Amino acid sequence: MVVTGDPSQSDLPSGPEGLMEAIAYLEDVEGVGVQRFTEADVVRHALVTRIVAAYQAHEGAGKRGRPGRTKADRE
């Protein structure tokens, strides 16, 4: 069986997150493997890469509200 997920994506405001909880409980169980990928492992369409980068920049700067559009956003 394969379970996939992105630990950076969660709709739970607080409390345990299912994927992270499962990893914590099962990672050391014999026969269970966990593979973690980095951004370098993911092949995306260039537009998706720009969208993810825009969200990361927005969150990293602690910005709130609706951001202004840039030239990259319109392309």
Backbone as a printed PyTorch tensor [residue, N CA C, xyz], in Angstrom:
tensor([[[  0.8510,  -1.1640,   0.0000],
         [  0.0000,   0.0000,   0.0000],
         [  0.8970,   1.2270,   0.0000]],

        [[  0.4560,   2.2510,  -0.6920],
         [  1.1790,   3.5210,  -0.7290],
         [  0.2260,   4.6120,  -0.2680]],

        [[  0.6990,   5.4500,   0.6330],
         [ -0.0480,   6.6120,   1.0900],
         [  0.7750,   7.8300,   0.7100]],

        [[  0.1620,   8.7790,   0.0450],
         [  0.8890,   9.9870,  -0.3410],
         [  0.2440,  11.1970,   0.3090]],

        [[  1.0280,  12.2230,   0.4820],
         [  0.4970,  13.4500,   1.0490],
         [  1.5610,  14.5090,   1.1140]],

        [[  1.1270,  15.7020,   1.3860],
         [  2.0230,  16.8430,   1.5160],
         [  1.8400,  17.4020,   2.9170]],

        [[  2.8490,  17.2000,   3.7830],
         [  2.6910,  17.6610,   5.1700],
         [  2.5460,  19.1740,   5.2990]],

        [[  2.8740,  19.9180,   4.2540],
         [  2.7220,  21.3740,   4.3360],
         [  1.2850,  21.8040,   4.0600]],

        [[  0.4460,  20.8810,   3.6320],
         [ -0.9410,  21.2150,   3.3270],
         [ -1.8670,  20.5750,   4.3490]],

        [[ -2.5800,  21.4050,   5.0640],
         [ -3.5180,  20.9110,   6.0610],
         [ -4.6600,  21.8930,   6.1940]],

        [[ -5.8550,  21.3810,   6.3780],
         [ -7.0090,  22.2450,   6.5850],
         [ -7.4420,  22.2650,   8.0520]],

        [[ -6.6250,  21.6630,   8.9070],
         [ -6.9530,  21.6370,  10.3240],
         [ -6.3090,  22.8200,  11.0350]],

        [[ -7.0850,  23.6480,  11.7140],
         [ -6.5180,  24.8160,  12.3830],
         [ -5.6100,  24.4620,  13.5600]],

        [[ -5.8950,  23.3560,  14.2280],
         [ -5.0520,  22.9320,  15.3480],
         [ -5.3000,  21.4560,  15.6090]],

        [[ -4.4760,  20.8940,  16.4270],
         [ -4.6430,  19.4850,  16.7460],
         [ -3.8150,  18.6140,  15.8250]],

        [[ -3.9260,  17.3070,  15.9710],
         [ -3.1020,  16.3980,  15.1790],
         [ -3.4740,  16.4440,  13.7000]],

        [[ -2.4770,  16.3000,  12.8630],
         [ -2.6980,  16.2260,  11.4330],
         [ -2.5190,  14.7710,  11.0320]],

        [[ -3.4450,  14.2380,  10.2740],
         [ -3.4750,  12.8210,   9.9600],
         [ -2.1900,  12.2710,   9.3780]],

        [[ -1.6520,  12.9200,   8.3670],
         [ -0.4370,  12.4160,   7.7320],
         [  0.7310,  12.4230,   8.7030]],

        [[  0.9360,  13.5190,   9.3890],
         [  2.0690,  13.6220,  10.3120],
         [  1.9060,  12.6540,  11.4810]],

        [[  0.6720,  12.4740,  11.9230],
         [  0.4030,  11.5250,  13.0050],
         [  0.7080,  10.1010,  12.5400]],

        [[  0.2890,   9.7520,  11.3390],
         [  0.5540,   8.4140,  10.8050],
         [  2.0560,   8.1710,  10.6750]],

        [[  2.7800,   9.1590,  10.1960],
         [  4.2390,   9.0120,  10.0780],
         [  4.8570,   8.8000,  11.4590]],

        [[  4.4380,   9.5930,  12.4150],
         [  4.9960,   9.4780,  13.7670],
         [  4.7300,   8.0970,  14.3660]],

        [[  3.5410,   7.5530,  14.1340],
         [  3.1790,   6.2510,  14.7010],
         [  3.8170,   5.0850,  13.9560]],

        [[  3.9780,   5.2250,  12.6460],
         [  4.3190,   4.0720,  11.8240],
         [  5.7270,   4.0450,  11.2670]],

        [[  6.4430,   5.1310,  11.3260],
         [  7.7560,   5.2290,  10.6810],
         [  8.7280,   4.1420,  11.1380]],

        [[  8.6780,   3.7610,  12.3890],
         [  9.6150,   2.7710,  12.9110],
         [  9.0660,   1.3440,  12.9220]],

        [[  7.8910,   1.1400,  12.3420],
         [  7.3080,  -0.1930,  12.2770],
         [  8.0030,  -0.9770,  11.1690]],

        [[  8.4220,  -2.1920,  11.4900],
         [  9.0840,  -3.0290,  10.4910],
         [  8.1740,  -3.2380,   9.2900]],

        [[  8.7230,  -3.0370,   8.1110],
         [  7.9620,  -3.1930,   6.8770],
         [  7.3340,  -1.9190,   6.3640]],

        [[  7.3980,  -0.8520,   7.1530],
         [  6.8490,   0.4360,   6.7450],
         [  8.0110,   1.3480,   6.3640]],

        [[  7.9090,   1.9850,   5.2240],
         [  8.9340,   2.9280,   4.7900],
         [  8.3320,   4.2970,   4.5700]],

        [[  9.1190,   5.3040,   4.8320],
         [  8.6860,   6.6790,   4.6050],
         [  9.7190,   7.3150,   3.6900]],

        [[  9.2380,   7.8860,   2.6140],
         [ 10.1190,   8.5820,   1.6800],
         [  9.7400,  10.0470,   1.6730]],

        [[ 10.6950,  10.8980,   1.9520],
         [ 10.4430,  12.3340,   1.9460],
         [ 11.0870,  12.9320,   0.6970]],

        [[ 10.3270,  13.7480,   0.0150],
         [ 10.8130,  14.4110,  -1.1800],
         [ 11.0230,  15.8860,  -0.8930]],

        [[ 11.9510,  16.4660,  -1.5990],
         [ 12.1700,  17.9060,  -1.5120],
         [ 11.6500,  18.5510,  -2.7870]],

        [[ 11.6680,  19.8530,  -2.8220],
         [ 11.2310,  20.5810,  -4.0060],
         [ 12.0260,  20.1530,  -5.2370]],

        [[ 13.2810,  19.7860,  -5.0440],
         [ 14.1270,  19.3710,  -6.1660],
         [ 13.6580,  18.0470,  -6.7810]],

        [[ 12.8970,  17.2680,  -6.0550],
         [ 12.4100,  15.9800,  -6.5480],
         [ 11.1360,  16.0980,  -7.3780]],

        [[ 10.4810,  17.2290,  -7.3010],
         [  9.1800,  17.3900,  -7.9250],
         [  9.3290,  18.0770,  -9.2800]],

        [[  8.7480,  17.4600, -10.2970],
         [  8.7490,  18.0580, -11.6270],
         [  7.3640,  18.6380, -11.8530]],

        [[  7.3290,  19.9420, -12.0250],
         [  6.0520,  20.6290, -12.1780],
         [  6.0620,  21.4440, -13.4670]],

        [[  4.8850,  21.7620, -13.9050],
         [  4.7490,  22.7390, -14.9790],
         [  5.2960,  24.0560, -14.4380]],

        [[  5.9240,  24.8400, -15.2920],
         [  6.5440,  26.0930, -14.8530],
         [  5.5420,  27.0160, -14.1510]],

        [[  4.3030,  27.0470, -14.6040],
         [  3.3000,  27.8930, -13.9670],
         [  3.0310,  27.4520, -12.5390]],

        [[  2.9470,  26.1540, -12.3130],
         [  2.7170,  25.6410, -10.9590],
         [  3.8810,  26.0250, -10.0540]],

        [[  5.0930,  25.9250, -10.5540],
         [  6.2680,  26.3080,  -9.7790],
         [  6.1860,  27.7770,  -9.3710]],

        [[  5.7810,  28.6480, -10.2920],
         [  5.6670,  30.0860,  -9.9720],
         [  4.5550,  30.3380,  -8.9540]],

        [[  3.4580,  29.5930,  -9.0660],
         [  2.3610,  29.7600,  -8.1140],
         [  2.7940,  29.3390,  -6.7120]],

        [[  3.4350,  28.1950,  -6.5990],
         [  3.9100,  27.7230,  -5.2900],
         [  4.9050,  28.7250,  -4.7080]],

        [[  5.8180,  29.2260,  -5.5270],
         [  6.8060,  30.2040,  -5.0500],
         [  6.1280,  31.4800,  -4.5670]],

        [[  5.0940,  31.9190,  -5.2680],
         [  4.3730,  33.1300,  -4.8610],
         [  3.7110,  32.9330,  -3.5010]],

        [[  3.0900,  31.7760,  -3.2910],
         [  2.4750,  31.5020,  -1.9900],
         [  3.5300,  31.4270,  -0.8850]],

        [[  4.6410,  30.7890,  -1.1660],
         [  5.6990,  30.6740,  -0.1550],
         [  6.2670,  32.0490,   0.1900]],

        [[  6.4540,  32.8990,  -0.8060],
         [  6.9660,  34.2420,  -0.5500],
         [  5.9640,  35.0500,   0.2700]],

        [[  4.6990,  34.8880,  -0.0590],
         [  3.6470,  35.6130,   0.6620],
         [  3.5840,  35.1730,   2.1180]],

        [[  3.6170,  33.8680,   2.3520],
         [  3.5580,  33.3440,   3.7130],
         [  4.8270,  33.6610,   4.4850]],

        [[  5.9770,  33.5780,   3.8260],
         [  7.2560,  33.8430,   4.4860],
         [  7.4050,  35.2890,   4.9300]],

        [[  6.7610,  36.1960,   4.2100],
         [  6.8410,  37.6110,   4.5670],
         [  5.7920,  38.0000,   5.5920]],

        [[  4.9460,  37.0370,   5.9670],
         [  3.9110,  37.3180,   6.9620],
         [  2.8420,  38.2620,   6.4470]],

        [[  2.6890,  38.3230,   5.1290],
         [  1.7070,  39.2300,   4.5280],
         [  0.3100,  38.6690,   4.7250]],

        [[ -0.6350,  39.5750,   4.8310],
         [ -2.0380,  39.1820,   4.9400],
         [ -2.8410,  40.0100,   3.9630]],

        [[ -3.9990,  39.5290,   3.6760],
         [ -4.8590,  40.2590,   2.7500],
         [ -4.5240,  39.8990,   1.3190]],

        [[ -5.1490,  40.6060,   0.4030],
         [ -4.9820,  40.3120,  -1.0140],
         [ -3.7260,  40.9880,  -1.5500]],

        [[ -2.7970,  40.2010,  -2.0880],
         [ -1.5720,  40.7860,  -2.6200],
         [ -1.8210,  41.4320,  -3.9750]],

        [[ -0.9580,  42.3730,  -4.3410],
         [ -1.0190,  42.9700,  -5.6610],
         [ -0.5070,  41.9980,  -6.7050]],

        [[ -0.9290,  42.1830,  -7.9390],
         [ -0.4940,  41.3030,  -9.0240],
         [  0.8150,  41.7970,  -9.6030]],

        [[  1.6800,  40.8630,  -9.9140],
         [  2.9520,  41.1760, -10.5520],
         [  2.9020,  40.7250, -12.0010]],

        [[  3.9000,  41.1020, -12.7640],
         [  3.9780,  40.6890, -14.1540],
         [  4.0110,  39.1610, -14.2570]],

        [[  4.7440,  38.5040, -13.3730],
         [  4.8250,  37.0370, -13.3870],
         [  3.4570,  36.4170, -13.1540]],

        [[  2.6320,  37.0570, -12.3280],
         [  1.2930,  36.5340, -12.0660],
         [  0.4150,  36.5670, -13.3190]],

        [[  0.6260,  37.5790, -14.1510],
         [ -0.2250,  37.7590, -15.3360],
         [  0.2310,  36.9020, -16.5050]],

        [[  1.4180,  36.3380, -16.4520],
         [  1.9410,  35.5430, -17.5670],
         [  1.4570,  34.1290, -17.5270]]])
